[in-house]
């Protein structure tokens, strides 16, 4: 049986170029990825109403006049910040002095989700130690509300408008620069609406 003379193996040069081409494609992919701001994770929940949730108050913060420590209804009527923290979160310790400063200097209410605490005393003890800047704090050990807000880590801060619609999400510690340049101007704009 005669061999098919039209079919020849690929030249060795092409076999050498294949890994180089794959490396080039990967290099471009990673180079583009490095130019993106890791704090700018887009959320499909921006400009949507906060999902319904109800969280018990953290230990020591129960109010006999309230059934829940934090719930969806708490985000209606005024522009509010929601801060997600945990006693286990190192970046939350970095952010916390600024939140304490905001409590003293700002009229924007800050509510909080104490997220994924294994020990019921950890969050309350952390707030006793570092100070408590929050109007309301809900305990979220199984991420019920965190999932409703699309939380990916702590700390995260959300701006929720008067109608309970999520308008902005900041990932990482909030500081004076973020407050002055982004968060407070947006709060002022939303208050006018």
C-alpha positions as CSV (number, residue, x, y, z in Angstrom):
1,X,0.0,0.0,0.0
2,X,1.5,3.3,-1.0
3,X,2.1,6.0,1.6
4,X,0.2,9.3,1.2
5,X,2.9,11.7,-0.1
6,X,0.7,14.8,0.4
7,X,0.7,14.4,4.2
8,X,3.9,15.5,5.9
9,X,4.7,16.0,9.5
10,X,4.8,19.6,10.7
11,X,8.1,21.2,10.5
12,X,10.1,21.2,13.8
13,X,10.1,25.0,13.8
14,X,6.3,25.1,14.2
15,X,6.5,22.7,17.1
16,X,9.0,25.1,18.7
17,X,6.8,28.1,18.1
18,X,3.7,26.6,19.8
19,X,4.9,27.0,23.4
20,X,6.1,30.5,22.6
21,X,2.7,31.4,21.2
22,X,0.9,30.0,24.3
23,X,3.3,31.9,26.6
24,X,2.6,35.1,24.6
25,X,-1.1,34.7,24.9
26,X,-0.8,34.1,28.7
27,X,1.5,37.0,29.1
28,X,-0.9,39.4,27.4
29,X,-3.8,38.0,29.5
30,X,-1.9,38.6,32.8
31,X,-0.6,42.0,31.7
32,X,-4.1,43.2,31.1
33,X,-5.2,41.7,34.5
34,X,-2.5,43.6,36.3
35,X,-3.7,46.9,35.0
36,X,-7.2,46.5,36.6
37,X,-7.9,47.9,40.0
38,X,-8.6,45.0,42.4
39,X,-10.8,47.2,44.5
40,X,-13.2,47.8,41.6
41,X,-15.1,44.5,41.5
42,X,-18.3,45.2,39.7
43,X,-21.4,44.1,41.5
44,X,-24.6,43.2,39.8
45,X,-26.4,44.3,42.9
46,X,-25.6,48.0,42.5
47,X,-28.8,50.0,41.8
48,X,-31.0,47.1,43.0
49,X,-33.0,47.0,46.2
50,X,-31.3,45.3,49.1
51,X,-32.6,41.7,49.4
52,X,-34.8,41.0,52.4
53,X,-32.9,39.8,55.5
54,X,-33.2,39.9,59.3
55,X,-30.3,39.4,61.6
56,X,-30.3,39.1,65.4
57,X,-28.4,41.7,67.3
58,X,-24.9,40.8,68.4
59,X,-24.6,39.8,72.0
60,X,-25.2,42.7,74.4
61,X,-26.9,44.9,71.8
62,X,-30.4,43.5,72.0
63,X,-33.1,46.2,72.1
64,X,-36.5,45.2,73.7
65,X,-38.2,47.6,71.3
66,X,-36.8,45.8,68.2
67,X,-37.3,42.3,67.1
68,X,-34.1,42.2,65.0
69,X,-30.7,43.7,65.4
70,X,-30.5,44.7,61.7
71,X,-33.0,44.1,58.9
72,X,-33.8,45.4,55.4
73,X,-36.3,47.9,56.7
74,X,-33.5,49.7,58.6
75,X,-32.2,51.0,55.2
76,X,-35.3,52.9,54.3
77,X,-35.9,56.6,55.0
78,X,-32.4,57.9,55.0
79,X,-29.1,57.4,53.2
80,X,-27.1,54.9,55.2
81,X,-23.8,53.2,55.2
82,X,-23.5,49.5,55.8
83,X,-20.1,48.3,57.0
84,X,-19.2,44.6,57.0
85,X,-16.6,43.6,59.6
86,X,-15.3,40.7,61.7
87,X,-13.1,40.5,64.7
88,X,-10.9,38.1,62.8
89,X,-10.3,40.7,60.0
90,X,-6.9,42.5,60.2
91,X,-8.0,45.1,57.6
92,X,-11.0,45.9,59.8
93,X,-8.6,47.0,62.6
94,X,-6.9,49.3,60.1
95,X,-10.3,50.9,59.1
96,X,-11.9,51.1,62.6
97,X,-10.2,54.3,63.9
98,X,-11.6,56.1,60.8
99,X,-15.1,54.7,61.5
100,X,-14.8,56.0,65.1
101,X,-13.9,59.4,63.7
102,X,-16.9,59.3,61.3
103,X,-19.2,58.6,64.2
104,X,-18.0,61.9,65.9
105,X,-17.9,64.1,62.8
106,X,-20.5,62.9,60.4
107,X,-24.3,62.7,60.5
108,X,-24.4,59.6,58.2
109,X,-25.7,56.6,60.1
110,X,-23.5,53.5,59.9
111,X,-25.0,50.1,60.4
112,X,-22.9,46.9,60.5
113,X,-22.9,43.2,59.8
114,X,-20.6,41.3,62.2
115,X,-19.7,38.6,59.6
116,X,-18.7,35.0,60.1
117,X,-17.8,35.0,63.8
118,X,-17.3,31.5,65.2
119,X,-17.6,32.8,68.8
120,X,-20.7,34.8,69.7
121,X,-18.5,36.9,72.1
122,X,-15.8,37.8,69.6
123,X,-17.6,40.7,67.8
124,X,-19.1,42.3,70.9
125,X,-15.7,42.0,72.7
126,X,-13.9,43.5,69.6
127,X,-16.3,46.5,69.7
128,X,-15.8,47.0,73.4
129,X,-12.1,47.0,72.9
130,X,-11.9,49.2,69.8
131,X,-15.1,51.3,70.2
132,X,-18.5,51.0,68.6
133,X,-19.2,53.4,65.7
134,X,-22.4,51.6,64.6
135,X,-26.1,52.6,65.1
136,X,-27.3,49.0,64.5
137,X,-25.3,45.8,64.3
138,X,-26.5,42.4,63.1
139,X,-24.9,39.1,63.7
140,X,-24.3,37.1,60.5
141,X,-22.4,33.9,61.3
142,X,-23.7,32.0,58.2
143,X,-23.5,34.9,55.7
144,X,-27.3,35.3,55.2
145,X,-27.1,39.1,54.8
146,X,-23.6,39.1,53.4
147,X,-24.8,37.0,50.5
148,X,-27.8,39.4,50.0
149,X,-25.3,42.2,49.6
150,X,-22.8,40.2,47.5
151,X,-20.0,40.5,50.1
152,X,-16.7,39.0,49.0
153,X,-14.6,39.9,52.0
154,X,-14.2,42.2,54.9
155,X,-14.2,45.1,55.3
156,X,-16.7,46.2,52.7
157,X,-18.8,49.3,52.9
158,X,-22.1,50.0,51.0
159,X,-24.1,53.1,50.5
160,X,-27.8,52.4,50.6
161,X,-30.2,55.2,49.5
162,X,-33.5,56.3,51.2
163,X,-35.5,53.7,49.2
164,X,-33.2,50.8,50.3
165,X,-31.4,50.6,47.0
166,X,-27.7,49.7,47.0
167,X,-25.9,52.6,45.3
168,X,-22.2,52.0,45.9
169,X,-19.8,49.4,47.2
170,X,-16.3,50.0,48.5
171,X,-14.0,47.0,49.0
172,X,-11.2,47.3,51.6
173,X,-10.6,49.7,54.5
174,X,-12.3,53.1,54.2
175,X,-10.2,56.1,54.9
176,X,-10.4,59.9,54.7
177,X,-9.4,60.0,51.0
178,X,-12.1,57.5,50.0
179,X,-14.6,59.3,52.2
180,X,-13.8,62.8,50.9
181,X,-13.4,61.9,47.2
182,X,-16.1,59.3,46.7
183,X,-18.4,58.3,49.5
184,X,-19.5,61.5,51.1
185,X,-20.1,63.3,47.8
186,X,-22.3,60.4,46.7
187,X,-24.1,60.5,50.1
188,X,-24.8,64.2,49.6
189,X,-26.1,63.6,46.1
190,X,-28.4,60.8,47.1
191,X,-29.8,62.9,50.0
192,X,-30.9,65.5,47.4
193,X,-32.9,63.0,45.5
